[in-house]
Amino acid sequence: MTSTSKMEIVSEVPNFIRVYNDGTIERVEKLPYGVKIFGAYMNHPFFWGSKPIGFEKVEKFQKTSEFSNLLWEFVYPCAPFGIDNPNVNPLGPMAPNLSTLGCSKMLVTIASNDRFRDRTVLYYEAVKESEWKGEVELFEEDEEHVYYMFHPESDKGKKLIKVVADFLHQ
């Protein structure tokens, strides 16, 4: 790798956990061979927690929690703090300080009708308001969770691809 090489971290749901860990690893240790992570792309991330936030109605939260908790237990059965583990609840009580994110730019994409929307927007706002020195961008489309996977040729699917391509080429 040359000194001019760039590395971007990209995530598809549910692999956000890996991106979140990789995107923040620089605060803990230096990466080998002088590798630096310039950007992180968080694509419809799976954020959850033990308490409802934002516009999440208690009844709907409880219904969604059953699925989310089961999925999280499957993905990370021994997760410290369970569903409030920082990998799935990056704003939870045990989450690290956002000002230490190990990248210089971040793109967060979400769909307006996504059950995880409020948590994703809250995360975006928290990153934006933190003392992190990077640039964060939010792209939201009036669609369902991962709409682009089912309709990649739609205008909205193509628009998302363009936003991501532009982000990666900055």
N, CA, C and O atoms as a DFTB+ gen file, in Angstrom:
680 C
 N C O
     1  1       0.830      -1.169       0.000
     2  2       0.000       0.000       0.000
     3  2       0.883       1.245       0.000
     4  3       1.827       1.325       0.786
     5  1       0.599       2.203      -0.855
     6  2       1.387       3.426      -0.875
     7  2       0.810       4.423       0.102
     8  3      -0.276       4.225       0.647
     9  1       1.551       5.499       0.318
    10  2       1.087       6.505       1.275
    11  2      -0.127       7.267       0.761
    12  3      -0.776       7.976       1.530
    13  1      -0.446       7.135      -0.527
    14  2      -1.608       7.828      -1.069
    15  2      -2.839       6.936      -1.159
    16  3      -3.877       7.371      -1.656
    17  1      -2.742       5.710      -0.692
    18  2      -3.890       4.801      -0.738
    19  2      -4.981       5.268       0.208
    20  3      -4.705       5.812       1.276
    21  1      -6.205       5.050      -0.193
    22  2      -7.357       5.403       0.636
    23  2      -8.102       4.144       1.014
    24  3      -8.146       3.181       0.247
    25  1      -8.685       4.153       2.192
    26  2      -9.514       3.031       2.609
    27  2     -10.850       3.580       3.077
    28  3     -10.906       4.466       3.930
    29  1     -11.910       3.053       2.518
    30  2     -13.258       3.393       2.949
    31  2     -13.856       2.136       3.554
    32  3     -13.599       1.030       3.080
    33  1     -14.645       2.303       4.588
    34  2     -15.321       1.180       5.224
    35  2     -16.791       1.278       4.842
    36  3     -17.425       2.311       5.056
    37  1     -17.329       0.211       4.281
    38  2     -18.711       0.196       3.807
    39  2     -19.465      -0.924       4.502
    40  3     -18.909      -1.991       4.763
    41  1     -20.746      -0.673       4.802
    42  2     -21.533      -1.682       5.513
    43  2     -22.871      -1.908       4.853
    44  3     -23.520      -0.970       4.390
    45  1     -23.272      -3.151       4.814
    46  2     -24.636      -3.538       4.488
    47  2     -25.235      -4.095       5.772
    48  3     -24.531      -4.726       6.560
    49  1     -26.485      -3.876       5.984
    50  2     -27.154      -4.450       7.154
    51  2     -27.080      -5.962       7.025
    52  3     -27.315      -6.446       5.918
    53  1     -26.783      -6.744       8.028
    54  2     -26.527      -6.380       9.421
    55  2     -25.049      -6.280       9.758
    56  3     -24.686      -6.417      10.926
    57  1     -24.183      -6.048       8.782
    58  2     -22.751      -6.023       9.054
    59  2     -22.256      -4.701       9.611
    60  3     -21.047      -4.468       9.643
    61  1     -23.148      -3.833      10.049
    62  2     -22.745      -2.550      10.613
    63  2     -21.809      -2.740      11.792
    64  3     -20.919      -1.921      12.021
    65  1     -22.005      -3.809      12.535
    66  2     -21.178      -4.066      13.714
    67  2     -19.706      -4.045      13.320
    68  3     -18.886      -3.422      13.994
    69  1     -19.382      -4.716      12.247
    70  2     -17.998      -4.791      11.788
    71  2     -17.494      -3.410      11.378
    72  3     -16.375      -3.036      11.728
    73  1     -18.294      -2.657      10.649
    74  2     -17.900      -1.324      10.215
    75  2     -17.723      -0.405      11.406
    76  3     -16.767       0.367      11.468
    77  1     -18.640      -0.489      12.347
    78  2     -18.531       0.375      13.517
    79  2     -17.238       0.074      14.259
    80  3     -16.543       0.998      14.683
    81  1     -16.904      -1.192      14.422
    82  2     -15.647      -1.545      15.087
    83  2     -14.447      -1.101      14.262
    84  3     -13.511      -0.518      14.809
    85  1     -14.452      -1.362      12.966
    86  2     -13.326      -0.976      12.127
    87  2     -13.200       0.541      12.037
    88  3     -12.091       1.076      12.047
    89  1     -14.322       1.229      11.951
    90  2     -14.304       2.681      11.829
    91  2     -13.825       3.384      13.079
    92  3     -13.456       4.558      13.026
    93  1     -13.823       2.696      14.191
    94  2     -13.402       3.326      15.437
    95  2     -12.122       2.720      15.989
    96  3     -11.662       3.118      17.059
    97  1     -11.546       1.777      15.282
    98  2     -10.393       1.052      15.824
    99  2      -9.169       1.947      16.010
   100  3      -8.353       1.690      16.895
   101  1      -9.028       2.980      15.202
   102  2      -7.834       3.814      15.289
   103  2      -7.686       4.486      16.645
   104  3      -6.570       4.816      17.047
   105  1      -8.763       4.691      17.341
   106  2      -8.638       5.346      18.644
   107  2      -7.988       4.408      19.657
   108  3      -7.484       4.862      20.683
   109  1      -7.995       3.115      19.381
   110  2      -7.454       2.131      20.306
   111  2      -6.034       1.724      19.912
   112  3      -5.162       1.594      20.770
   113  1      -5.809       1.527      18.636
   114  2      -4.501       1.050      18.187
   115  2      -4.233       1.534      16.774
   116  3      -5.164       1.849      16.032
   117  1      -2.977       1.594      16.404
   118  2      -2.598       1.945      15.039
   119  2      -2.845       0.742      14.140
   120  3      -2.612      -0.401      14.534
   121  1      -3.314       1.009      12.940
   122  2      -3.510      -0.070      11.977
   123  2      -2.170      -0.386      11.304
   124  3      -1.311       0.489      11.201
   125  1      -1.989      -1.625      10.848
   126  2      -0.702      -2.009      10.248
   127  2      -0.425      -1.291       8.928
   128  3      -1.342      -0.848       8.237
   129  1       0.864      -1.187       8.598
   130  2       1.333      -0.650       7.317
   131  2       0.896       0.790       7.071
   132  3       0.808       1.220       5.921
   133  1       0.626       1.526       8.117
   134  2       0.237       2.925       7.963
   135  2      -1.155       3.130       7.392
   136  3      -1.483       4.228       6.943
   137  1      -1.979       2.087       7.402
   138  2      -3.342       2.190       6.875
   139  2      -4.145       3.168       7.727
   140  3      -4.114       3.116       8.956
   141  1      -4.849       4.037       7.063
   142  2      -5.752       4.961       7.742
   143  2      -7.140       4.791       7.137
   144  3      -7.276       4.609       5.927
   145  1      -8.146       4.849       7.958
   146  2      -9.526       4.756       7.481
   147  2     -10.015       6.177       7.261
   148  3     -10.156       6.948       8.210
   149  1     -10.275       6.523       6.001
   150  2     -10.706       7.868       5.680
   151  2     -12.207       8.047       5.838
   152  3     -12.669       9.099       6.280
   153  1     -12.971       7.018       5.475
   154  2     -14.411       7.184       5.496
   155  2     -15.143       5.940       5.927
   156  3     -14.641       4.823       5.799
   157  1     -16.341       6.152       6.441
   158  2     -17.224       5.051       6.830
   159  2     -18.596       5.312       6.219
   160  3     -19.133       6.414       6.326
   161  1     -19.150       4.306       5.589
   162  2     -20.494       4.388       5.005
   163  2     -21.386       3.445       5.781
   164  3     -21.158       2.235       5.797
   165  1     -22.393       3.989       6.420
   166  2     -23.328       3.204       7.222
   167  2     -24.655       3.141       6.488
   168  3     -25.393       4.122       6.408
   169  1     -24.933       1.978       5.962
   170  2     -26.055       1.768       5.067
   171  2     -27.216       1.113       5.804
   172  3     -27.185      -0.085       6.083
   173  1     -28.238       1.903       6.118
   174  2     -29.418       1.402       6.821
   175  2     -29.008       0.583       8.048
   176  3     -29.373      -0.587       8.159
   177  1     -28.258       1.186       8.965
   178  2     -27.732       0.416      10.101
   179  2     -28.817      -0.134      11.020
   180  3     -29.908       0.423      11.142
   181  1     -28.481      -1.226      11.648
   182  2     -29.345      -1.884      12.635
   183  2     -28.931      -1.365      14.010
   184  3     -28.017      -1.902      14.635
   185  1     -29.611      -0.314      14.475
   186  2     -29.405       0.211      15.825
   187  2     -30.618      -0.160      16.652
   188  3     -31.752      -0.082      16.179
   189  1     -30.378      -0.558      17.873
   190  2     -31.492      -0.867      18.771
   191  2     -31.057      -0.602      20.190
   192  3     -29.925      -0.177      20.420
   193  1     -31.925      -0.842      21.141
   194  2     -31.620      -0.660      22.552
   195  2     -32.765      -1.161      23.399
   196  3     -33.779      -1.629      22.881
   197  1     -32.602      -1.061      24.694
   198  2     -33.598      -1.614      25.618
   199  2     -34.758      -0.667      25.909
   200  3     -35.746      -1.076      26.519
   201  1     -34.654       0.602      25.481
   202  2     -35.713       1.576      25.764
   203  2     -36.129       2.296      24.483
   204  3     -35.288       2.565      23.624
   205  1     -37.427       2.611      24.348
   206  2     -37.871       3.349      23.162
   207  2     -37.307       4.770      23.156
   208  3     -37.102       5.367      24.212
   209  1     -37.061       5.299      21.972
   210  2     -36.577       6.672      21.820
   211  2     -37.385       7.369      20.728
   212  3     -38.121       6.721      19.984
   213  1     -37.248       8.675      20.637
   214  2     -37.863       9.436      19.557
   215  2     -39.351       9.190      19.435
   216  3     -40.097       9.321      20.406
   217  1     -39.775       8.831      18.239
   218  2     -41.195       8.620      17.963
   219  2     -41.610       7.157      18.081
   220  3     -42.720       6.801      17.684
   221  1     -40.753       6.319      18.612
   222  2     -41.089       4.907      18.775
   223  2     -42.195       4.760      19.816
   224  3     -42.008       5.093      20.986
   225  1     -43.323       4.269      19.387
   226  2     -44.436       4.029      20.308
   227  2     -44.130       2.777      21.126
   228  3     -43.557       1.815      20.613
   229  1     -44.513       2.797      22.387
   230  2     -44.179       1.704      23.301
   231  2     -44.647       0.360      22.758
   232  3     -43.889      -0.610      22.775
   233  1     -45.898       0.291      22.270
   234  2     -46.438      -0.979      21.771
   235  2     -45.643      -1.482      20.566
   236  3     -45.275      -2.655      20.501
   237  1     -45.383      -0.585      19.614
   238  2     -44.625      -0.969      18.424
   239  2     -43.178      -1.301      18.805
   240  3     -42.585      -2.224      18.245
   241  1     -42.615      -0.558      19.745
   242  2     -41.253      -0.829      20.217
   243  2     -41.158      -2.240      20.781
   244  3     -40.213      -2.975      20.491
   245  1     -42.150      -2.612      21.595
   246  2     -42.135      -3.941      22.207
   247  2     -42.221      -5.040      21.149
   248  3     -41.546      -6.064      21.247
   249  1     -43.064      -4.813      20.134
   250  2     -43.217      -5.792      19.057
   251  2     -41.907      -5.921      18.264
   252  3     -41.452      -7.030      17.986
   253  1     -41.317      -4.798      17.909
   254  2     -40.058      -4.801      17.167
   255  2     -38.926      -5.336      18.027
   256  3     -38.016      -5.992      17.519
   257  1     -38.974      -5.062      19.327
   258  2     -37.921      -5.522      20.239
   259  2     -37.801      -7.033      20.256
   260  3     -36.695      -7.567      20.343
   261  1     -38.923      -7.725      20.176
   262  2     -38.876      -9.189      20.177
   263  2     -37.988      -9.683      19.036
   264  3     -37.101     -10.512      19.237
   265  1     -38.241      -9.164      17.842
   266  2     -37.444      -9.549      16.678
   267  2     -35.998      -9.079      16.827
   268  3     -35.066      -9.855      16.614
   269  1     -35.815      -7.822      17.189
   270  2     -34.469      -7.248      17.299
   271  2     -33.630      -7.963      18.345
   272  3     -32.451      -8.238      18.123
   273  1     -34.233      -8.260      19.476
   274  2     -33.505      -8.969      20.533
   275  2     -33.092     -10.367      20.083
   276  3     -31.966     -10.796      20.333
   277  1     -34.005     -11.077      19.420
   278  2     -33.677     -12.419      18.917
   279  2     -32.553     -12.361      17.882
   280  3     -31.626     -13.170      17.910
   281  1     -32.651     -11.402      16.980
   282  2     -31.622     -11.255      15.955
   283  2     -30.276     -10.935      16.594
   284  3     -29.258     -11.526      16.233
   285  1     -30.270     -10.004      17.538
   286  2     -29.018      -9.621      18.194
   287  2     -28.423     -10.791      18.980
   288  3     -27.210     -11.002      18.959
   289  1     -29.265     -11.542      19.665
   290  2     -28.777     -12.708      20.413
   291  2     -28.164     -13.745      19.464
   292  3     -27.200     -14.423      19.820
   293  1     -28.722     -13.863      18.267
   294  2     -28.173     -14.783      17.273
   295  2     -26.819     -14.285      16.767
   296  3     -25.872     -15.062      16.651
   297  1     -26.732     -12.986      16.466
   298  2     -25.511     -12.398      15.925
   299  2     -24.381     -12.389      16.950
   300  3     -23.235     -12.692      16.617
   301  1     -24.705     -12.042      18.196
   302  2     -23.676     -11.881      19.231
   303  2     -24.237     -12.397      20.549
   304  3     -24.605     -11.607      21.419
   305  1     -24.306     -13.722      20.704
   306  2     -24.982     -14.330      21.856
   307  2     -24.407     -13.948      23.219
   308  3     -25.143     -13.928      24.206
   309  1     -23.139     -13.652      23.295
   310  2     -22.509     -13.323      24.587
   311  2     -22.192     -11.835      24.687
   312  3     -21.279     -11.447      25.416
   313  1     -22.929     -11.003      23.971
   314  2     -22.640      -9.567      23.948
   315  2     -22.720      -8.959      25.341
   316  3     -23.750      -9.062      26.006
   317  1     -21.637      -8.326      25.787
   318  2     -21.724      -7.610      27.059
   319  2     -22.808      -6.533      26.958
   320  3     -22.877      -5.826      25.952
   321  1     -23.627      -6.402      27.949
   322  2     -24.728      -5.431      28.026
   323  2     -25.883      -5.767      27.090
   324  3     -26.778      -4.942      26.906
   325  1     -25.885      -6.967      26.492
   326  2     -27.009      -7.413      25.670
   327  2     -27.356      -6.455      24.555
   328  3     -26.486      -6.048      23.785
   329  1     -28.626      -6.090      24.464
   330  2     -29.115      -5.222      23.389
   331  2     -28.634      -3.776      23.549
   332  3     -28.823      -2.962      22.645
   333  1     -28.026      -3.455      24.667
   334  2     -27.429      -2.132      24.855
   335  2     -25.921      -2.146      24.614
   336  3     -25.226      -1.189      24.957
   337  1     -25.416      -3.226      24.028
   338  2     -24.013      -3.290      23.653
   339  2     -23.726      -2.149      22.679
   340  3     -24.547      -1.893      21.798
   341  1     -22.605      -1.463      22.802
   342  2     -22.306      -0.328      21.921
   343  2     -22.315      -0.650      20.431
   344  3     -22.488       0.255      19.614
   345  1     -22.132      -1.911      20.057
   346  2     -22.170      -2.264      18.637
   347  2     -23.561      -2.152      18.041
   348  3     -23.694      -1.922      16.839
   349  1     -24.588      -2.305      18.839
   350  2     -25.962      -2.212      18.352
   351  2     -26.653      -0.964      18.915
   352  3     -27.647      -0.499      18.357
   353  1     -26.133      -0.430      20.004
   354  2     -26.671       0.785      20.623
   355  2     -25.511       1.751      20.860
   356  3     -25.060       1.915      21.993
   357  1     -25.024       2.393      19.785
   358  2     -23.840       3.242      19.900
   359  2     -24.051       4.510      20.718
   360  3     -23.107       5.270      20.935
   361  1     -25.272       4.747      21.171
   362  2     -25.541       5.885      22.056
   363  2     -25.954       5.420      23.444
   364  3     -26.375       6.228      24.272
   365  1     -25.834       4.128      23.699
   366  2     -26.219       3.558      24.988
   367  2     -25.258       3.932      26.102
   368  3     -24.255       4.608      25.873
   369  1     -25.574       3.488      27.309
   370  2     -24.793       3.878      28.486
   371  2     -23.330       3.430      28.460
   372  3     -22.496       4.056      29.114
   373  1     -23.001       2.385      27.738
   374  2     -21.621       1.889      27.706
   375  2     -20.895       2.255      26.405
   376  3     -19.789       1.774      26.157
   377  1     -21.505       3.092      25.588
   378  2     -20.925       3.444      24.292
   379  2     -19.720       4.375      24.457
   380  3     -19.691       5.206      25.364
   381  1     -18.731       4.230      23.576
   382  2     -17.563       5.118      23.633
   383  2     -17.918       6.526      23.173
   384  3     -18.949       6.742      22.536
   385  1     -17.071       7.460      23.496
   386  2     -17.253       8.854      23.111
   387  2     -17.141       8.982      21.592
   388  3     -16.170       8.511      21.000
   389  1     -18.113       9.607      20.969
   390  2     -18.135       9.727      19.507
   391  2     -17.030      10.628      18.968
   392  3     -16.692      10.540      17.788
   393  1     -16.468      11.478      19.791
   394  2     -15.428      12.389      19.316
   395  2     -14.158      11.647      18.903
   396  3     -13.272      12.233      18.280
   397  1     -14.066      10.371      19.245
   398  2     -12.857       9.604      18.932
   399  2     -13.025       8.691      17.721
   400  3     -12.206       7.797      17.512
   401  1     -14.067       8.898      16.921
   402  2     -14.251       8.070      15.725
   403  2     -12.979       8.089      14.882
   404  3     -12.353       9.137      14.719
   405  1     -12.602       6.941      14.352
   406  2     -11.333       6.797      13.655
   407  2     -11.393       7.003      12.160
   408  3     -10.649       6.352      11.427
   409  1     -12.250       7.886      11.681
   410  2     -12.298       8.202      10.257
   411  2     -12.525       9.704      10.130
   412  3     -12.837      10.372      11.116
   413  1     -12.369      10.235       8.919
   414  2     -12.515      11.680       8.743
   415  2     -13.814      12.077       8.052
   416  3     -14.151      13.260       7.988
   417  1     -14.540      11.095       7.538
   418  2     -15.841      11.399       6.938
   419  2     -16.747      10.196       7.102
   420  3     -16.288       9.061       7.231
   421  1     -18.048      10.468       7.093
   422  2     -19.029       9.403       7.295
   423  2     -20.292       9.737       6.501
   424  3     -20.762      10.875       6.500
   425  1     -20.825       8.724       5.830
   426  2     -22.120       8.828       5.161
   427  2     -23.054       7.842       5.833
   428  3     -22.737       6.660       5.970
   429  1     -24.211       8.340       6.251
   430  2     -25.231       7.505       6.881
   431  2     -26.457       7.556       5.985
   432  3     -26.967       8.639       5.701
   433  1     -26.944       6.392       5.532
   434  2     -28.149       6.360       4.710
   435  2     -29.247       5.618       5.459
   436  3     -28.993       4.677       6.211
   437  1     -30.475       6.072       5.230
   438  2     -31.626       5.503       5.945
   439  2     -32.877       5.719       5.098
   440  3     -32.895       6.567       4.206
   441  1     -33.897       4.961       5.379
   442  2     -35.198       5.123       4.725
   443  2     -36.189       5.687       5.740
   444  3     -36.174       5.304       6.910
   445  1     -37.035       6.585       5.293
   446  2     -38.000       7.244       6.188
   447  2     -38.949       6.273       6.865
   448  3     -39.376       6.510       7.995
   449  1     -39.286       5.173       6.185
   450  2     -40.240       4.210       6.733
   451  2     -39.551       3.002       7.371
   452  3     -40.161       1.944       7.529
   453  1     -38.307       3.163       7.726
   454  2     -37.505       2.107       8.341
   455  2     -37.758       2.092       9.847
   456  3     -37.789       3.149      10.478
   457  1     -37.939       0.914      10.426
   458  2     -38.174       0.814      11.873
   459  2     -36.980       1.326      12.671
   460  3     -37.132       1.659      13.847
   461  1     -35.800       1.398      12.065
   462  2     -34.594       1.863      12.751
   463  2     -34.282       3.332      12.460
   464  3     -33.229       3.833      12.855
   465  1     -35.188       4.015      11.776
   466  2     -34.942       5.380      11.339
   467  2     -34.601       6.324      12.481
   468  3     -33.571       6.997      12.432
   469  1     -35.441       6.389      13.510
   470  2     -35.226       7.359      14.588
   471  2     -33.873       7.164      15.259
   472  3     -33.196       8.137      15.590
   473  1     -33.484       5.931      15.455
   474  2     -32.193       5.656      16.099
   475  2     -31.031       6.061      15.189
   476  3     -30.009       6.556      15.663
   477  1     -31.190       5.850      13.900
   478  2     -30.141       6.224      12.960
   479  2     -30.001       7.735      12.887
   480  3     -28.884       8.253      12.888
   481  1     -31.116       8.446      12.823
   482  2     -31.073       9.909      12.786
   483  2     -30.499      10.454      14.098
   484  3     -29.719      11.405      14.085
   485  1     -30.879       9.861      15.211
   486  2     -30.340      10.277      16.508
   487  2     -28.815      10.072      16.540
   488  3     -28.084      10.919      17.053
   489  1     -28.350       8.962      15.998
   490  2     -26.906       8.705      15.922
   491  2     -26.225       9.762      15.053
   492  3     -25.202      10.326      15.442
   493  1     -26.792      10.025      13.882
   494  2     -26.237      11.043      12.982
   495  2     -26.128      12.387      13.703
   496  3     -25.087      13.043      13.649
   497  1     -27.204      12.793      14.375
   498  2     -27.205      14.070      15.104
   499  2     -26.146      14.075      16.206
   500  3     -25.463      15.079      16.407
   501  1     -26.011      12.965      16.912
   502  2     -25.026      12.883      17.996
   503  2     -23.600      12.999      17.449
   504  3     -22.756      13.665      18.049
   505  1     -23.335      12.355      16.317
   506  2     -22.008      12.460      15.699
   507  2     -21.768      13.900      15.270
   508  3     -20.696      14.457      15.509
   509  1     -22.766      14.495      14.640
   510  2     -22.662      15.868      14.147
   511  2     -22.396      16.858      15.285
   512  3     -21.618      17.798      15.127
   513  1     -23.039      16.642      16.417
   514  2     -22.907      17.557      17.551
   515  2     -21.731      17.216      18.467
   516  3     -21.414      17.978      19.380
   517  1     -21.086      16.077      18.225
   518  2     -19.942      15.691      19.060
   519  2     -18.734      16.557      18.688
   520  3     -18.809      17.394      17.789
   521  1     -17.649      16.346      19.379
   522  2     -16.417      17.085      19.092
   523  2     -15.567      16.386      18.033
   524  3     -14.408      16.743      17.825
   525  1     -16.150      15.386      17.366
   526  2     -15.452      14.690      16.291
   527  2     -15.099      15.693      15.203
   528  3     -15.905      16.564      14.877
   529  1     -13.914      15.579      14.647
   530  2     -13.410      16.550      13.669
   531  2     -13.777      16.219      12.227
   532  3     -13.402      16.959      11.317
   533  1     -14.490      15.142      12.002
   534  2     -14.820      14.740      10.643
   535  2     -16.109      15.367      10.121
   536  3     -16.767      16.155      10.800
   537  1     -16.444      14.988       8.893
   538  2     -17.677      15.442       8.253
   539  2     -18.647      14.276       8.175
   540  3     -18.275      13.172       7.777
   541  1     -19.899      14.528       8.559
   542  2     -20.924      13.483       8.511
   543  2     -22.070      13.965       7.634
   544  3     -22.477      15.124       7.705
   545  1     -22.581      13.066       6.812
   546  2     -23.667      13.379       5.884
   547  2     -24.778      12.344       6.059
   548  3     -24.512      11.153       6.221
   549  1     -26.021      12.815       6.024
   550  2     -27.180      11.925       6.120
   551  2     -27.937      11.967       4.804
   552  3     -28.220      13.042       4.276
   553  1     -28.266      10.790       4.274
   554  2     -29.102      10.688       3.080
   555  2     -30.313       9.853       3.448
   556  3     -30.191       8.716       3.904
   557  1     -31.494      10.441       3.239
   558  2     -32.736       9.754       3.599
   559  2     -33.697       9.779       2.420
   560  3     -33.876      10.807       1.767
   561  1     -34.306       8.636       2.162
   562  2     -35.275       8.505       1.079
   563  2     -36.591       8.021       1.671
   564  3     -36.595       7.239       2.622
   565  1     -37.708       8.483       1.115
   566  2     -39.043       8.102       1.602
   567  2     -39.374       6.696       1.101
   568  3     -40.133       6.519       0.148
   569  1     -38.785       5.709       1.767
   570  2     -38.912       4.309       1.360
   571  2     -38.876       3.407       2.582
   572  3     -38.844       3.875       3.719
   573  1     -38.882       2.097       2.325
   574  2     -38.777       1.076       3.371
   575  2     -37.310       0.675       3.553
   576  3     -36.456       1.010       2.732
   577  1     -37.037      -0.039       4.631
   578  2     -35.695      -0.535       4.934
   579  2     -35.122      -1.310       3.745
   580  3     -35.802      -2.168       3.183
   581  1     -33.905      -1.022       3.368
   582  2     -33.148      -1.625       2.259
   583  2     -33.941      -1.720       0.946
   584  3     -33.858      -2.724       0.238
   585  1     -34.692      -0.693       0.634
   586  2     -35.502      -0.639      -0.594
   587  2     -34.668      -0.863      -1.851
   588  3     -35.146      -1.484      -2.800
   589  1     -33.452      -0.378      -1.875
   590  2     -32.575      -0.442      -3.042
   591  2     -32.216      -1.885      -3.414
   592  3     -31.892      -2.165      -4.569
   593  1     -32.274      -2.803      -2.439
   594  2     -31.960      -4.209      -2.736
   595  2     -33.055      -4.861      -3.568
   596  3     -32.786      -5.738      -4.388
   597  1     -34.279      -4.429      -3.352
   598  2     -35.420      -5.015      -4.055
   599  2     -35.743      -4.276      -5.348
   600  3     -36.371      -4.833      -6.249
   601  1     -35.311      -3.021      -5.434
   602  2     -35.589      -2.196      -6.615
   603  2     -34.346      -1.388      -6.996
   604  3     -34.394      -0.158      -6.985
   605  1     -33.239      -2.050      -7.331
   606  2     -32.002      -1.314      -7.618
   607  2     -32.085      -0.440      -8.866
   608  3     -31.344       0.535      -8.990
   609  1     -32.974      -0.781      -9.782
   610  2     -33.100      -0.010     -11.018
   611  2     -34.098       1.141     -10.899
   612  3     -34.272       1.905     -11.849
   613  1     -34.751       1.275      -9.753
   614  2     -35.696       2.377      -9.563
   615  2     -34.932       3.697      -9.483
   616  3     -33.724       3.711      -9.246
   617  1     -35.645       4.803      -9.682
   618  2     -35.008       6.116      -9.595
   619  2     -34.366       6.324      -8.223
   620  3     -33.262       6.861      -8.125
   621  1     -35.054       5.899      -7.170
   622  2     -34.521       6.085      -5.816
   623  2     -33.324       5.173      -5.565
   624  3     -32.380       5.567      -4.880
   625  1     -33.353       3.970      -6.108
   626  2     -32.210       3.066      -5.992
   627  2     -30.985       3.633      -6.696
   628  3     -29.877       3.594      -6.162
   629  1     -31.193       4.157      -7.894
   630  2     -30.095       4.763      -8.649
   631  2     -29.563       6.012      -7.947
   632  3     -28.361       6.274      -7.947
   633  1     -30.474       6.773      -7.351
   634  2     -30.063       7.984      -6.632
   635  2     -29.161       7.622      -5.450
   636  3     -28.150       8.282      -5.212
   637  1     -29.528       6.576      -4.716
   638  2     -28.700       6.133      -3.588
   639  2     -27.315       5.703      -4.076
   640  3     -26.306       6.053      -3.464
   641  1     -27.264       4.955      -5.162
   642  2     -25.983       4.510      -5.711
   643  2     -25.114       5.711      -6.079
   644  3     -23.904       5.698      -5.848
   645  1     -25.725       6.742      -6.648
   646  2     -24.968       7.948      -7.009
   647  2     -24.439       8.653      -5.769
   648  3     -23.289       9.092      -5.752
   649  1     -25.260       8.768      -4.734
   650  2     -24.823       9.413      -3.485
   651  2     -23.627       8.664      -2.898
   652  3     -22.648       9.279      -2.476
   653  1     -23.713       7.346      -2.874
   654  2     -22.618       6.528      -2.328
   655  2     -21.367       6.666      -3.198
   656  3     -20.264       6.826      -2.675
   657  1     -21.532       6.604      -4.513
   658  2     -20.385       6.738      -5.421
   659  2     -19.713       8.095      -5.240
   660  3     -18.486       8.179      -5.195
   661  1     -20.508       9.150      -5.137
   662  2     -19.947      10.489      -4.917
   663  2     -19.179      10.549      -3.600
   664  3     -18.103      11.143      -3.530
   665  1     -19.729       9.938      -2.570
   666  2     -19.061       9.909      -1.261
   667  2     -17.718       9.184      -1.357
   668  3     -16.714       9.658      -0.825
   669  1     -17.703       8.043      -2.032
   670  2     -16.476       7.254      -2.140
   671  2     -15.413       7.930      -3.003
   672  3     -14.220       7.672      -2.840
   673  1     -15.844       8.791      -3.916
   674  2     -14.886       9.459      -4.805
   675  2     -14.428      10.813      -4.290
   676  3     -13.644      11.482      -4.963
   677  1     -14.878      11.232      -3.146
   678  2     -14.452      12.533      -2.590
   679  2     -12.988      12.500      -2.238
   680  3     -12.445      13.495      -1.758
